[in-house]
Structure formats: C-alpha cells, structure tokens
C-alpha cells in the first residue's frame, strides 16, 4: 500500500513538470517554423493552431 501511495504522489508531482516540457517543445516547433518559413506568419499560425487543437482534444 505504501508503495502505491508513493507512486501516486510521484505522478502528481511529475504531471505539471511534463506539461511544462510540452509547452517548451511547442515553442521550439514554432521557432523551427520561423526558420523554415521566414516572416511567414500564416505558417506560424497554422502550426500554433495544430498545437491548440491537439491540446483541446487531450484535455
């Protein structure tokens, strides 16, 4: 029982950390789009909308 409680506590502590990594990865993707398509805000907008749509489908 103690091990299961500790595992649950570990998951609760790790969840915000993992979400932060997802946000950082999303920003890196936007940076990459800016490098691939300089000054093309439409491409950036499409990429960001993909991220937003994915988040809506998950949460």
Secondary structure, DSSP 4 states (H G I P E B T S, - for coil): -HHHHHHHHHHHHHHHHHHHHHHHHHHHHHHHHHHHSTT-HHHHHHHHHHHHHHHHHH-
